[in-house]
Amino acid sequence: MIQEKKNAFNAFAASKGLRSTRQRDSILDVFLSTHQHISVEELYLKVKAGTPGVGQATVYRTLKQ
């Protein structure tokens, strides 16, 4: 199920001319594996723990997409 959602997001991103990046994939992985409502700040902290190079603006932009 998570893979289907990832594929759908990646297809959407590609249709908008966006390429798949390591940071975007990390954000998507954390977001889809979270089974509760979390704030953007909480999501950012979880993503940053696993992928230190991700900035807060990248998390906001990815969620906006």
CORDAHU-V223567 format. One line per field, one symbol per residue. psi: psi as a letter, one per 30 degrees, with the letter a starting at -180 (. if undefined). burial: b if it has 16 or more other C-alpha atoms within 10 Angstrom, else e. Layout:
# CORDAHU-V223567
psi: ???
burial: ???
This chain:
# CORDAHU-V223567
psi: eeeeeeeeeeeeeefggklkleeeeeeeeeeffkglklleeeeeeeeeefiffkleeeeeeeee.
burial: eeeeeeeebbeeeeeeeeeeeebbebbbbebeeeeeeeeeeebbbbbbeeeeebebeebeeeeee
